[in-house]
Amino acid sequence: MADIHIVEIDSNTYQVTVATQSTTTHTVTVQADYAQKLTNGRISHTELLKKSFEFLLQREPNTSILRSFDLSVISRHFHEFEHEISK
């Protein structure tokens, strides 16, 4: 199980550290309208990021996750992302 630590840099930018066998750090932007689309305001951006990284880690190691990206990029690589996260 990975340890996921999230720090808010500003209102839509976060630093996500993932510790497994290797520790990686990622800078992720979350646009408010995209977060609203995914969660309908039910959870915070931090919780959305945690769930998003859990989703990614089920599909690839943390060392394969981009170091810097916008959250919406995930759905380009994993078409089921938006459906799964919206549950």
C-alpha positions as a Markdown table, in Angstrom:
| # | Residue | x | y | z |
|---|---|---|---|---|
| 1 | Met | 0.0 | 0.0 | 0.0 |
| 2 | Ala | 1.3 | 3.4 | -1.0 |
| 3 | Asp | 1.6 | 6.3 | 1.4 |
| 4 | Ile | 0.2 | 9.4 | -0.4 |
| 5 | His | 0.9 | 12.8 | 1.1 |
| 6 | Ile | -0.7 | 16.0 | -0.5 |
| 7 | Val | 0.3 | 19.6 | 0.1 |
| 8 | Glu | -1.6 | 22.5 | -1.4 |
| 9 | Ile | 0.7 | 24.9 | -3.1 |
| 10 | Asp | -2.1 | 27.3 | -4.2 |
| 11 | Ser | -5.8 | 27.1 | -4.9 |
| 12 | Asn | -5.4 | 24.7 | -7.8 |
| 13 | Thr | -1.8 | 23.3 | -7.6 |
| 14 | Tyr | -0.7 | 20.5 | -5.3 |
| 15 | Gln | 2.4 | 18.6 | -4.5 |
| 16 | Val | 1.8 | 14.9 | -4.2 |
| 17 | Thr | 4.4 | 12.6 | -2.7 |
| 18 | Val | 3.9 | 8.9 | -3.2 |
| 19 | Ala | 6.0 | 6.5 | -1.0 |
| 20 | Thr | 6.2 | 2.9 | -2.1 |
| 21 | Gln | 9.4 | 1.0 | -2.7 |
| 22 | Ser | 10.5 | 4.3 | -4.3 |
| 23 | Thr | 9.3 | 7.8 | -3.3 |
| 24 | Thr | 8.2 | 10.1 | -6.1 |
| 25 | Thr | 6.9 | 13.7 | -6.0 |
| 26 | His | 4.4 | 15.1 | -8.5 |
| 27 | Thr | 3.0 | 18.6 | -9.1 |
| 28 | Val | -0.6 | 18.4 | -10.1 |
| 29 | Thr | -3.0 | 21.1 | -11.1 |
| 30 | Val | -6.8 | 20.7 | -10.5 |
| 31 | Gln | -9.1 | 23.1 | -12.3 |
| 32 | Ala | -12.1 | 23.9 | -10.3 |
| 33 | Asp | -14.6 | 23.2 | -13.1 |
| 34 | Tyr | -13.0 | 19.8 | -13.8 |
| 35 | Ala | -13.1 | 18.9 | -10.1 |
| 36 | Gln | -16.8 | 20.0 | -10.0 |
| 37 | Lys | -17.6 | 17.8 | -13.0 |
| 38 | Leu | -15.9 | 14.8 | -11.4 |
| 39 | Thr | -17.2 | 15.1 | -7.8 |
| 40 | Asn | -20.2 | 17.5 | -8.0 |
| 41 | Gly | -18.6 | 19.2 | -5.0 |
| 42 | Arg | -18.9 | 16.2 | -2.7 |
| 43 | Ile | -15.2 | 16.0 | -1.8 |
| 44 | Ser | -12.3 | 18.3 | -1.5 |
| 45 | His | -9.6 | 18.7 | -4.1 |
| 46 | Thr | -7.2 | 16.9 | -1.7 |
| 47 | Glu | -9.5 | 13.9 | -1.4 |
| 48 | Leu | -10.0 | 13.9 | -5.2 |
| 49 | Leu | -6.2 | 13.8 | -5.7 |
| 50 | Lys | -5.9 | 11.0 | -3.2 |
| 51 | Lys | -8.5 | 8.9 | -5.0 |
| 52 | Ser | -6.9 | 9.8 | -8.4 |
| 53 | Phe | -3.5 | 8.6 | -7.3 |
| 54 | Glu | -5.0 | 5.4 | -5.8 |
| 55 | Phe | -6.6 | 4.9 | -9.2 |
| 56 | Leu | -3.3 | 5.4 | -11.0 |
| 57 | Leu | -1.4 | 3.2 | -8.6 |
| 58 | Gln | -3.8 | 0.3 | -9.4 |
| 59 | Arg | -2.6 | 0.6 | -13.0 |
| 60 | Glu | 1.0 | 1.6 | -12.9 |
| 61 | Pro | 3.9 | 2.1 | -10.4 |
| 62 | Asn | 4.4 | 5.6 | -9.0 |
| 63 | Thr | 7.7 | 5.8 | -10.9 |
| 64 | Ser | 5.7 | 5.7 | -14.2 |
| 65 | Ile | 3.3 | 8.6 | -13.2 |
| 66 | Leu | 4.1 | 11.9 | -14.8 |
| 67 | Arg | 6.1 | 14.3 | -12.5 |
| 68 | Ser | 3.9 | 17.3 | -13.5 |
| 69 | Phe | 0.4 | 17.2 | -15.0 |
| 70 | Asp | -3.1 | 18.6 | -15.0 |
| 71 | Leu | -5.6 | 16.1 | -13.4 |
| 72 | Ser | -7.6 | 16.0 | -16.6 |
| 73 | Val | -4.7 | 14.3 | -18.4 |
| 74 | Ile | -5.4 | 11.0 | -16.6 |
| 75 | Ser | -8.5 | 10.5 | -18.7 |
| 76 | Arg | -6.5 | 10.7 | -21.9 |
| 77 | His | -4.5 | 7.6 | -20.8 |
| 78 | Phe | -7.2 | 5.8 | -18.8 |
| 79 | His | -10.6 | 6.3 | -20.4 |
| 80 | Glu | -12.4 | 4.8 | -17.5 |
| 81 | Phe | -10.9 | 7.4 | -15.0 |
| 82 | Glu | -13.8 | 9.9 | -15.0 |
| 83 | His | -16.4 | 7.2 | -14.7 |
| 84 | Glu | -14.5 | 5.5 | -11.8 |
| 85 | Ile | -13.8 | 8.7 | -9.9 |
| 86 | Ser | -17.3 | 10.0 | -10.3 |
| 87 | Lys | -18.7 | 7.0 | -8.4 |
